[in-house]
Amino acid sequence: MIKRVGQVLVLSGLLILGGVVNVKATSFDYSETAEWETGVFNGVTGESSAGEIKLRSAGEWEQRAWQTPELPLTTGTAIESDGEYVYVLAGYDTWFARYHQATNRWEVLASAPYSAGYGSDMVYLDGYLYAMFGGYQKEYARYDITNNTWTELADTPDLVYRGGSLATNGTDIYALHGNSTTDFWKYTTSTGEWSMLTGTPATINYGASLVYNDGYFYTLRGVSTNTMYRYSVAAGTWSTMTNMTAVIAEDSHAAIRGAYIYITLNGNTTTMYRYDIAGNSWSTMAVLPQASRYVGSVYNAIDDMIYVFRGNGTYEFWKYDPDTDGYLGPVDMTLAPGSGSDLVYYGGYIYQPRGANTTTFYRYNLTSKTWESRAVAPAAFNDDTTGVVAGSYLYFFQGSNTTNFYRYDPAADSWATMAVAPANVNYGGSLAYPGSGDYLYATVGGYTLKHYRYSISGNSWEDTPTDLPNNSEASYGARLFSDGTNLYYVSGSRTGFLLKYTISTDTWSEVASLPYAPYWGSDAVYWDGNIYIQAGYYKGQFWRYNISSGEWLYLDSLNEYYGYHQGAYNGGALVVDTINAILYSAVGASILNMASYSIDANDYLASGTWISPVEDLTYVTAWTSLVETATKPGDSSISYETRTSADKVTWGEWTAVAGTTIGSSVNRYIQVIKGM
């Protein structure tokens, strides 16, 4: 069924029927979230409502570290790109997956037939990935991207270990044996046979990585040297090129973009070098966001980025822009944030108490993209409380069952202790300023309903505002904020309300029920008639509430981390740069990454597609139909195309579905693409 949500199409059911003579029809029905998730999303999402897919929201996240794979990456990890996806074979595992840059998602693929170890590598050629698995193994295999299947090929001539590497000239596969040998091999794809070529000038080991450009293969020798070699395919000879700036003493995968080769030094350094093929010269590039080990980098053509993997048993990877010599996204925080961390915007900077029971205080310069240490706070922050800007000062509760209340002066970089709060402040203590006037407003948390105001000029607290309504106690995840005139309040843990406080009448009113459960990591901000909320509680959910229409819109998810998909938690925070209309989000939970969200004037992308997996109808002699039940907005459309195959190798052209009639040839295997 298709239904309208605002101005967007939502598809919640699709039925494909293949009919046969005297045999029960085979059908495939897509209506559950798990079923949609087996397909490929481009500009559509299935995250907002169970069993539905719809066009993605039009805003866009940018971050330094992107959606992480399910496993940490370390020694023996192999990486490669087919120009659209980045593929990863995890070291010392058979876990194999690909990353889709358009959706910032990982898709787990068919497990590799062997575990990867030192010397493993992959190379893309004509719809296949060719892989050797290293770890003193000879095994060699090919991955069929279309059919998500592995086929074992003829073994390599010898056991592959550190320094093993693969590359292609566009026709055949070439391989370094590594393992302190000079062996150089060729795999002829047309015959499936290996042959020996002229060996390298000296033995190859860790740090070697083979790449191809315009008739030549290039590789570092590795093994704690800075030697660079070039192999001429036509002449079958090796030459020694200009030495790299420093010696490489650890495994690393090189990336090639045009006539430049990029290599991370690894070895727990932040160094990356670029080799200019035409000039036979080396340059030092921008430092990595964090120190890296073992894995390396790979070029992805579709977004023209080099993907750099941190490795060393971590999950992170970064996107490096060769044109700007920089990494996408805000710079990582200086130290890991924890309970008590917050983000507060003022005057072109984002201010951050680190939390985690420390007095450390930073600010992020949005112009220079740098973090700066500021004067330490008078006391350690370690509770789920939030600060606020009023005039030219920042105000903070300490929380943690204290009455401590502080003011920070950005111009003087100094702290002052203000009048103590009228009650002990705990988790859910939140401050708000309506943009003008003499008063701050506050909740004190701790599962209480108390609501106070603070006179800025008098440095005094008043118990005059009406308390929070029943069943909206301030606790973990509770947030008080302003639209510039009145206040809004997101109730905390065990509750689920969005409330409004009208200052002129001293009254509370219920605005909406929350579409998420607030807890640690929840935060909310107002901007331009909308309320933006990160759900927290380990989730990546990100919501927008439009005040005038009273509608919730699910926006693109925040990054989730690790194999268990952790979203924002303790120390998670959300803030808006009011000059540039950009949101900034911190996940907290000791994760250094901060992400930025660019708000779009449109609610949704103009179009998107969903591509089904290959479905096996087993036996079919005629089509019955492709069925949808649809109610469509007048300015929208949905189209379908199918393609079929008898063997999952040779496919027919994509053919439009006319009404419910499938126009593709009748075959055992079918695939559907839906355009919205």
URNORUR-V401385 format. One record per pair of residues at least 6 apart in sequence whose ideal C-beta (glycine too) atoms are under 6 Angstrom apart, sorted by the first residue. I is the first residue (numbers start at 1). GAP is how many residues later the second one is. D is the distance in whole Angstrom. If there is no record, write none. Layout:
i=I gap=GAP d=D
i=I gap=GAP d=D
//
This chain:
i=1 gap=11 d=5
i=1 gap=12 d=5
i=1 gap=628 d=4
i=2 gap=7 d=6
i=2 gap=9 d=5
i=2 gap=628 d=4
i=3 gap=7 d=5
i=3 gap=628 d=6
i=4 gap=629 d=5
i=8 gap=46 d=5
i=8 gap=47 d=5
i=8 gap=596 d=5
i=9 gap=627 d=5
i=9 gap=667 d=5
i=10 gap=42 d=5
i=10 gap=44 d=4
i=11 gap=42 d=5
i=12 gap=39 d=5
i=12 gap=40 d=4
i=13 gap=18 d=4
i=14 gap=16 d=4
i=14 gap=614 d=6
i=15 gap=14 d=5
i=15 gap=612 d=4
i=16 gap=12 d=5
i=16 gap=610 d=5
i=17 gap=8 d=6
i=17 gap=10 d=5
i=17 gap=607 d=4
i=17 gap=608 d=5
i=18 gap=8 d=5
i=18 gap=599 d=4
i=18 gap=602 d=4
i=19 gap=6 d=5
i=19 gap=603 d=5
i=19 gap=605 d=4
i=20 gap=600 d=5
i=20 gap=601 d=5
i=21 gap=600 d=5
i=25 gap=599 d=6
i=26 gap=591 d=5
i=26 gap=592 d=6
i=28 gap=587 d=5
i=30 gap=6 d=6
i=31 gap=20 d=6
i=32 gap=19 d=5
i=33 gap=13 d=6
i=33 gap=17 d=5
i=33 gap=18 d=6
i=36 gap=10 d=4
i=36 gap=17 d=5
i=38 gap=575 d=5
i=39 gap=571 d=5
i=39 gap=572 d=6
i=39 gap=573 d=5
i=39 gap=574 d=6
i=40 gap=571 d=4
i=41 gap=62 d=5
i=41 gap=569 d=6
i=42 gap=60 d=6
i=42 gap=566 d=6
i=42 gap=567 d=5
i=43 gap=13 d=6
i=43 gap=562 d=5
i=43 gap=565 d=3
i=44 gap=9 d=5
i=44 gap=11 d=6
i=44 gap=564 d=4
i=44 gap=566 d=5
i=45 gap=11 d=5
i=46 gap=7 d=4
i=47 gap=510 d=6
i=48 gap=506 d=3
i=53 gap=557 d=6
i=55 gap=549 d=4
i=55 gap=550 d=5
i=55 gap=553 d=5
i=55 gap=621 d=6
i=56 gap=549 d=5
i=57 gap=498 d=4
i=57 gap=499 d=6
i=57 gap=547 d=6
i=58 gap=542 d=4
i=58 gap=544 d=4
i=58 gap=546 d=6
i=58 gap=547 d=5
i=59 gap=496 d=6
i=59 gap=538 d=6
i=59 gap=540 d=5
i=59 gap=541 d=5
i=60 gap=538 d=5
i=61 gap=495 d=6
i=61 gap=534 d=5
i=61 gap=536 d=5
i=62 gap=266 d=6
i=62 gap=267 d=5
i=62 gap=534 d=5
i=63 gap=266 d=4
i=63 gap=496 d=6
i=63 gap=530 d=6
i=63 gap=532 d=4
i=64 gap=225 d=5
i=64 gap=265 d=4
i=64 gap=268 d=6
i=64 gap=529 d=6
i=65 gap=251 d=4
i=65 gap=528 d=5
i=66 gap=38 d=6
i=67 gap=37 d=5
i=67 gap=492 d=6
i=68 gap=247 d=4
i=68 gap=493 d=5
i=69 gap=19 d=6
i=69 gap=28 d=6
i=69 gap=37 d=5
i=70 gap=493 d=4
i=71 gap=19 d=5
i=71 gap=24 d=5
i=72 gap=241 d=5
i=72 gap=242 d=6
i=72 gap=243 d=5
i=73 gap=222 d=5
i=73 gap=236 d=6
i=73 gap=238 d=5
i=74 gap=17 d=5
i=74 gap=220 d=6
i=74 gap=239 d=5
i=75 gap=16 d=5
i=75 gap=43 d=6
i=75 gap=219 d=5
i=76 gap=15 d=3
i=76 gap=16 d=5
i=76 gap=40 d=5
i=76 gap=41 d=4
i=76 gap=42 d=5
i=76 gap=44 d=5
i=76 gap=58 d=6
i=77 gap=13 d=6
i=77 gap=14 d=4
i=77 gap=218 d=5
i=78 gap=11 d=4
i=78 gap=38 d=6
i=78 gap=42 d=4
i=78 gap=43 d=5
i=78 gap=44 d=5
i=79 gap=9 d=6
i=79 gap=174 d=6
i=79 gap=219 d=5
i=80 gap=7 d=5
i=80 gap=42 d=4
i=80 gap=44 d=6
i=81 gap=217 d=5
i=81 gap=219 d=5
i=82 gap=42 d=5
i=83 gap=218 d=4
i=83 gap=219 d=6
i=84 gap=218 d=5
i=85 gap=13 d=4
i=85 gap=15 d=6
i=86 gap=13 d=4
i=86 gap=214 d=5
i=86 gap=221 d=5
i=87 gap=11 d=5
i=88 gap=9 d=6
i=89 gap=7 d=5
i=89 gap=23 d=6
i=89 gap=27 d=5
i=91 gap=25 d=5
i=92 gap=23 d=6
i=93 gap=22 d=6
i=94 gap=17 d=4
i=94 gap=18 d=4
i=94 gap=21 d=5
i=96 gap=13 d=5
i=96 gap=15 d=6
i=96 gap=16 d=5
i=97 gap=9 d=5
i=97 gap=11 d=5
i=97 gap=12 d=6
i=98 gap=9 d=5
i=99 gap=7 d=5
i=101 gap=202 d=5
i=109 gap=39 d=6
i=110 gap=38 d=5
i=113 gap=28 d=5
i=113 gap=37 d=5
i=114 gap=19 d=4
i=114 gap=25 d=5
i=116 gap=17 d=5
i=117 gap=17 d=4
i=117 gap=18 d=2
i=118 gap=16 d=5
i=118 gap=17 d=6
i=118 gap=43 d=5
i=118 gap=44 d=4
i=119 gap=15 d=3
i=119 gap=41 d=5
i=119 gap=42 d=5
i=119 gap=43 d=5
i=119 gap=45 d=3
i=119 gap=59 d=5
i=120 gap=13 d=5
i=120 gap=14 d=4
i=121 gap=44 d=5
i=121 gap=45 d=4
i=122 gap=7 d=5
i=122 gap=9 d=5
i=123 gap=7 d=5
i=123 gap=43 d=4
i=123 gap=44 d=6
i=123 gap=45 d=5
i=125 gap=43 d=5
i=127 gap=18 d=6
i=128 gap=14 d=5
i=129 gap=14 d=4
i=130 gap=12 d=5
i=130 gap=43 d=5
i=131 gap=10 d=5
i=132 gap=8 d=5
i=132 gap=24 d=6
i=132 gap=28 d=5
i=133 gap=6 d=5
i=134 gap=26 d=5
i=134 gap=30 d=5
i=136 gap=23 d=5
i=136 gap=25 d=6
i=138 gap=17 d=4
i=138 gap=18 d=5
i=138 gap=21 d=6
i=140 gap=13 d=5
i=140 gap=15 d=6
i=140 gap=16 d=5
i=141 gap=9 d=5
i=141 gap=11 d=5
i=141 gap=12 d=6
i=142 gap=9 d=5
i=142 gap=11 d=6
i=143 gap=7 d=5
i=147 gap=501 d=5
i=154 gap=38 d=6
i=157 gap=28 d=6
i=157 gap=37 d=5
i=158 gap=19 d=6
i=161 gap=17 d=6
i=161 gap=18 d=4
i=162 gap=16 d=5
i=162 gap=43 d=5
i=162 gap=44 d=4
i=163 gap=15 d=3
i=163 gap=41 d=4
i=163 gap=42 d=4
i=163 gap=43 d=6
i=163 gap=45 d=4
i=163 gap=59 d=5
i=164 gap=14 d=4
i=165 gap=11 d=4
i=165 gap=43 d=6
i=165 gap=44 d=5
i=165 gap=45 d=4
i=166 gap=7 d=6
i=166 gap=9 d=5
i=167 gap=7 d=5
i=167 gap=43 d=4
i=167 gap=44 d=6
i=167 gap=45 d=5
i=167 gap=50 d=6
i=169 gap=43 d=5
i=169 gap=64 d=6
i=172 gap=14 d=6
i=172 gap=16 d=5
i=172 gap=17 d=5
i=173 gap=14 d=4
i=174 gap=12 d=6
i=174 gap=43 d=6
i=175 gap=10 d=5
i=176 gap=28 d=5
i=176 gap=32 d=6
i=176 gap=34 d=5
i=177 gap=6 d=3
i=178 gap=26 d=5
i=180 gap=23 d=5
i=180 gap=25 d=5
i=181 gap=22 d=6
i=182 gap=17 d=3
i=182 gap=18 d=5
i=182 gap=21 d=6
i=183 gap=16 d=6
i=184 gap=13 d=5
i=184 gap=15 d=5
i=184 gap=16 d=6
i=185 gap=9 d=5
i=186 gap=9 d=5
i=186 gap=11 d=5
i=187 gap=7 d=5
i=198 gap=38 d=5
i=200 gap=29 d=6
i=200 gap=38 d=6
i=201 gap=37 d=5
i=202 gap=19 d=6
i=205 gap=17 d=5
i=205 gap=18 d=4
i=206 gap=16 d=5
i=206 gap=44 d=6
i=206 gap=45 d=5
i=207 gap=13 d=5
i=207 gap=15 d=3
i=207 gap=41 d=4
i=208 gap=11 d=5
i=208 gap=12 d=6
i=208 gap=14 d=4
i=209 gap=44 d=5
i=209 gap=45 d=4
i=210 gap=7 d=6
i=210 gap=9 d=5
i=211 gap=7 d=5
i=211 gap=43 d=5
i=211 gap=45 d=4
i=211 gap=50 d=6
i=213 gap=64 d=6
i=215 gap=18 d=6
i=216 gap=14 d=5
i=216 gap=16 d=6
i=217 gap=14 d=4
i=218 gap=12 d=5
i=219 gap=10 d=6
i=220 gap=8 d=6
i=220 gap=28 d=6
i=221 gap=6 d=4
i=222 gap=26 d=6
i=224 gap=23 d=5
i=224 gap=25 d=4
i=225 gap=22 d=6
i=226 gap=17 d=4
i=226 gap=18 d=4
i=226 gap=21 d=5
i=228 gap=13 d=4
i=228 gap=16 d=6
i=229 gap=9 d=5
i=230 gap=9 d=5
i=230 gap=11 d=5
i=231 gap=7 d=5
i=241 gap=39 d=6
i=242 gap=38 d=5
i=242 gap=39 d=6
i=244 gap=29 d=6
i=244 gap=38 d=6
i=245 gap=28 d=6
i=245 gap=37 d=5
i=248 gap=17 d=6
i=249 gap=18 d=5
i=250 gap=16 d=4
i=250 gap=17 d=4
i=251 gap=43 d=5
i=252 gap=11 d=6
i=252 gap=12 d=5
i=252 gap=14 d=5
i=252 gap=44 d=4
i=253 gap=43 d=3
i=254 gap=7 d=6
i=254 gap=9 d=5
i=255 gap=7 d=4
i=255 gap=42 d=4
i=255 gap=43 d=5
i=255 gap=44 d=4
i=255 gap=51 d=5
i=257 gap=42 d=5
i=257 gap=65 d=6
i=259 gap=18 d=4
i=259 gap=19 d=5
i=260 gap=14 d=5
i=261 gap=14 d=4
i=262 gap=12 d=5
i=262 gap=35 d=6
i=262 gap=44 d=6
i=263 gap=10 d=5
i=264 gap=8 d=5
i=264 gap=28 d=5
i=264 gap=32 d=6
i=264 gap=33 d=6
i=265 gap=6 d=4
i=266 gap=26 d=5
i=266 gap=27 d=5
i=268 gap=23 d=5
i=268 gap=25 d=6
i=269 gap=22 d=6
i=270 gap=17 d=4
i=270 gap=18 d=4
i=270 gap=21 d=5
i=272 gap=13 d=5
i=273 gap=9 d=5
i=274 gap=9 d=5
i=274 gap=11 d=5
i=275 gap=7 d=6
i=285 gap=40 d=6
i=286 gap=39 d=5
i=286 gap=40 d=6
i=289 gap=29 d=5
i=289 gap=38 d=6
i=289 gap=43 d=5
i=290 gap=20 d=6
i=292 gap=18 d=5
i=292 gap=19 d=5
i=293 gap=18 d=5
i=293 gap=19 d=4
i=294 gap=17 d=4
i=295 gap=14 d=4
i=295 gap=16 d=4
i=297 gap=9 d=5
i=297 gap=11 d=4
i=298 gap=9 d=5
i=299 gap=7 d=5
i=300 gap=7 d=6
i=305 gap=14 d=4
i=306 gap=14 d=4
i=307 gap=10 d=6
i=308 gap=10 d=5
i=308 gap=12 d=5
i=309 gap=8 d=5
i=310 gap=6 d=4
i=315 gap=247 d=6
i=318 gap=9 d=5
i=319 gap=9 d=5
i=320 gap=7 d=5
i=330 gap=264 d=5
i=330 gap=266 d=6
i=331 gap=38 d=5
i=332 gap=260 d=4
i=333 gap=259 d=5
i=334 gap=28 d=6
i=334 gap=37 d=5
i=335 gap=19 d=6
i=336 gap=254 d=4
i=336 gap=256 d=6
i=337 gap=17 d=6
i=337 gap=18 d=6
i=337 gap=234 d=4
i=337 gap=249 d=6
i=337 gap=251 d=5
i=338 gap=17 d=5
i=338 gap=18 d=3
i=338 gap=232 d=6
i=338 gap=233 d=5
i=338 gap=252 d=6
i=339 gap=16 d=5
i=339 gap=43 d=5
i=339 gap=231 d=4
i=339 gap=232 d=6
i=340 gap=15 d=3
i=340 gap=41 d=3
i=340 gap=42 d=4
i=340 gap=43 d=5
i=341 gap=13 d=6
i=341 gap=14 d=3
i=341 gap=230 d=4
i=341 gap=247 d=6
i=342 gap=11 d=6
i=342 gap=44 d=5
i=342 gap=45 d=5
i=342 gap=231 d=5
i=343 gap=7 d=5
i=343 gap=9 d=6
i=343 gap=230 d=4
i=343 gap=232 d=4
i=343 gap=243 d=6
i=344 gap=7 d=5
i=344 gap=43 d=5
i=344 gap=50 d=6
i=345 gap=230 d=5
i=345 gap=232 d=6
i=346 gap=43 d=5
i=346 gap=64 d=6
i=348 gap=18 d=6
i=349 gap=14 d=4
i=349 gap=16 d=6
i=350 gap=14 d=4
i=350 gap=225 d=6
i=350 gap=234 d=6
i=351 gap=12 d=5
i=351 gap=43 d=6
i=352 gap=10 d=5
i=353 gap=8 d=5
i=353 gap=24 d=6
i=353 gap=28 d=5
i=354 gap=6 d=4
i=355 gap=26 d=5
i=355 gap=216 d=5
i=357 gap=23 d=5
i=357 gap=25 d=4
i=358 gap=22 d=6
i=359 gap=17 d=4
i=359 gap=18 d=4
i=359 gap=21 d=5
i=361 gap=13 d=5
i=361 gap=15 d=6
i=361 gap=16 d=5
i=362 gap=9 d=5
i=362 gap=11 d=6
i=363 gap=9 d=5
i=363 gap=11 d=6
i=364 gap=7 d=5
i=374 gap=39 d=6
i=375 gap=38 d=5
i=375 gap=39 d=6
i=378 gap=28 d=6
i=378 gap=37 d=5
i=378 gap=39 d=6
i=379 gap=19 d=5
i=379 gap=25 d=6
i=382 gap=18 d=5
i=383 gap=16 d=3
i=383 gap=17 d=5
i=383 gap=44 d=6
i=384 gap=43 d=4
i=384 gap=92 d=5
i=385 gap=12 d=5
i=385 gap=14 d=4
i=385 gap=44 d=4
i=386 gap=44 d=5
i=387 gap=7 d=6
i=387 gap=8 d=6
i=387 gap=9 d=4
i=388 gap=7 d=5
i=388 gap=43 d=4
i=388 gap=44 d=6
i=388 gap=45 d=5
i=390 gap=43 d=4
i=390 gap=50 d=6
i=393 gap=14 d=5
i=393 gap=16 d=6
i=394 gap=14 d=4
i=395 gap=12 d=5
i=395 gap=36 d=6
i=396 gap=10 d=5
i=397 gap=8 d=6
i=397 gap=28 d=5
i=397 gap=32 d=5
i=398 gap=6 d=4
i=399 gap=26 d=5
i=399 gap=27 d=6
i=399 gap=30 d=5
i=401 gap=23 d=5
i=401 gap=25 d=5
i=403 gap=17 d=4
i=403 gap=18 d=4
i=403 gap=21 d=6
i=405 gap=13 d=5
i=405 gap=16 d=5
i=406 gap=9 d=6
i=406 gap=11 d=6
i=407 gap=9 d=5
i=407 gap=11 d=5
i=408 gap=7 d=5
i=418 gap=41 d=6
i=419 gap=40 d=5
i=419 gap=41 d=6
i=422 gap=30 d=5
i=422 gap=39 d=4
i=422 gap=41 d=6
i=423 gap=21 d=5
i=423 gap=27 d=6
i=425 gap=19 d=5
i=426 gap=19 d=4
i=426 gap=20 d=3
i=427 gap=18 d=5
i=427 gap=48 d=6
i=427 gap=49 d=5
i=428 gap=17 d=3
i=428 gap=46 d=4
i=428 gap=47 d=4
i=428 gap=50 d=4
i=428 gap=64 d=5
i=429 gap=15 d=5
i=429 gap=16 d=4
i=430 gap=13 d=5
i=430 gap=48 d=6
i=430 gap=49 d=5
i=430 gap=50 d=4
i=431 gap=9 d=6
i=431 gap=11 d=5
i=432 gap=9 d=5
i=432 gap=48 d=4
i=432 gap=49 d=5
i=432 gap=50 d=5
i=432 gap=55 d=5
i=433 gap=7 d=5
i=434 gap=48 d=5
i=435 gap=49 d=4
i=438 gap=17 d=6
i=438 gap=18 d=5
i=438 gap=19 d=5
i=439 gap=14 d=5
i=440 gap=14 d=4
i=441 gap=12 d=5
i=441 gap=46 d=6
i=442 gap=10 d=5
i=443 gap=8 d=6
i=443 gap=31 d=4
i=443 gap=37 d=5
i=444 gap=6 d=5
i=445 gap=29 d=5
i=447 gap=26 d=5
i=447 gap=28 d=5
i=449 gap=18 d=5
i=449 gap=19 d=4
i=449 gap=24 d=6
i=450 gap=17 d=6
i=451 gap=14 d=5
i=451 gap=16 d=5
i=451 gap=17 d=6
i=452 gap=9 d=6
i=452 gap=11 d=6
i=453 gap=9 d=5
i=453 gap=12 d=5
i=454 gap=7 d=5
i=466 gap=40 d=5
i=469 gap=39 d=5
i=472 gap=19 d=4
i=472 gap=23 d=5
i=472 gap=25 d=5
i=474 gap=18 d=5
i=475 gap=17 d=4
i=475 gap=18 d=4
i=476 gap=16 d=5
i=476 gap=17 d=4
i=476 gap=43 d=5
i=476 gap=44 d=5
i=477 gap=15 d=5
i=477 gap=16 d=6
i=477 gap=41 d=3
i=477 gap=42 d=5
i=477 gap=45 d=3
i=477 gap=59 d=6
i=478 gap=13 d=6
i=478 gap=14 d=3
i=479 gap=11 d=5
i=479 gap=44 d=6
i=479 gap=45 d=5
i=480 gap=9 d=5
i=481 gap=7 d=6
i=481 gap=43 d=6
i=481 gap=45 d=6
i=483 gap=43 d=5
i=486 gap=16 d=5
i=486 gap=17 d=6
i=487 gap=14 d=4
i=488 gap=12 d=6
i=489 gap=10 d=4
i=490 gap=8 d=6
i=490 gap=34 d=5
i=491 gap=6 d=5
i=492 gap=26 d=5
i=493 gap=25 d=6
i=493 gap=26 d=5
i=496 gap=17 d=6
i=496 gap=18 d=4
i=497 gap=13 d=6
i=498 gap=13 d=5
i=498 gap=14 d=5
i=499 gap=9 d=6
i=499 gap=11 d=6
i=500 gap=9 d=5
i=500 gap=11 d=5
i=501 gap=7 d=5
i=515 gap=37 d=5
i=516 gap=19 d=4
i=516 gap=25 d=6
i=517 gap=20 d=6
i=519 gap=17 d=6
i=519 gap=18 d=4
i=520 gap=16 d=6
i=520 gap=49 d=5
i=520 gap=50 d=4
i=521 gap=15 d=3
i=521 gap=47 d=3
i=521 gap=48 d=4
i=521 gap=51 d=3
i=521 gap=67 d=6
i=522 gap=14 d=4
i=523 gap=11 d=5
i=523 gap=50 d=5
i=523 gap=51 d=4
i=524 gap=7 d=6
i=524 gap=9 d=5
i=525 gap=7 d=5
i=525 gap=49 d=5
i=525 gap=51 d=5
i=527 gap=49 d=5
i=529 gap=18 d=6
i=530 gap=14 d=5
i=530 gap=16 d=5
i=531 gap=14 d=4
i=532 gap=12 d=5
i=532 gap=51 d=6
i=533 gap=10 d=5
i=534 gap=8 d=5
i=534 gap=24 d=6
i=534 gap=34 d=5
i=534 gap=40 d=5
i=534 gap=51 d=6
i=535 gap=6 d=4
i=536 gap=32 d=5
i=536 gap=36 d=5
i=538 gap=28 d=5
i=538 gap=29 d=5
i=538 gap=31 d=6
i=539 gap=28 d=4
i=540 gap=17 d=4
i=540 gap=18 d=4
i=540 gap=20 d=4
i=540 gap=27 d=4
i=542 gap=13 d=5
i=542 gap=15 d=6
i=542 gap=16 d=5
i=543 gap=9 d=6
i=544 gap=9 d=5
i=544 gap=11 d=6
i=545 gap=7 d=5
i=558 gap=9 d=6
i=558 gap=27 d=6
i=560 gap=7 d=5
i=568 gap=19 d=5
i=568 gap=20 d=6
i=569 gap=19 d=5
i=569 gap=20 d=4
i=570 gap=18 d=5
i=570 gap=19 d=6
i=571 gap=17 d=3
i=572 gap=14 d=6
i=572 gap=15 d=5
i=572 gap=16 d=4
i=573 gap=13 d=5
i=574 gap=11 d=5
i=575 gap=9 d=5
i=576 gap=7 d=5
i=581 gap=18 d=5
i=582 gap=14 d=5
i=582 gap=16 d=6
i=583 gap=14 d=4
i=584 gap=10 d=6
i=584 gap=12 d=5
i=585 gap=10 d=5
i=586 gap=8 d=5
i=608 gap=68 d=5
i=609 gap=64 d=6
i=609 gap=66 d=5
i=610 gap=64 d=5
i=611 gap=62 d=5
i=612 gap=59 d=6
i=612 gap=60 d=4
i=614 gap=55 d=5
i=614 gap=57 d=5
i=615 gap=55 d=5
i=616 gap=53 d=6
i=617 gap=51 d=6
i=620 gap=46 d=6
i=623 gap=39 d=4
i=625 gap=35 d=4
i=626 gap=31 d=5
i=626 gap=34 d=6
i=626 gap=36 d=6
i=627 gap=33 d=6
i=638 gap=38 d=6
i=639 gap=36 d=4
i=640 gap=17 d=4
i=640 gap=34 d=6
i=641 gap=13 d=4
i=641 gap=15 d=5
i=641 gap=32 d=5
i=642 gap=13 d=6
i=642 gap=20 d=5
i=642 gap=22 d=4
i=642 gap=28 d=6
i=642 gap=30 d=5
i=643 gap=8 d=5
i=643 gap=9 d=5
i=643 gap=11 d=5
i=643 gap=21 d=6
i=643 gap=28 d=5
i=644 gap=8 d=5
i=644 gap=20 d=4
i=644 gap=21 d=5
i=644 gap=23 d=4
i=644 gap=26 d=5
i=645 gap=6 d=5
i=645 gap=22 d=6
i=645 gap=24 d=4
i=646 gap=21 d=5
i=646 gap=22 d=6
i=648 gap=21 d=5
i=652 gap=12 d=6
i=652 gap=13 d=5
i=655 gap=8 d=4
i=655 gap=9 d=5
//
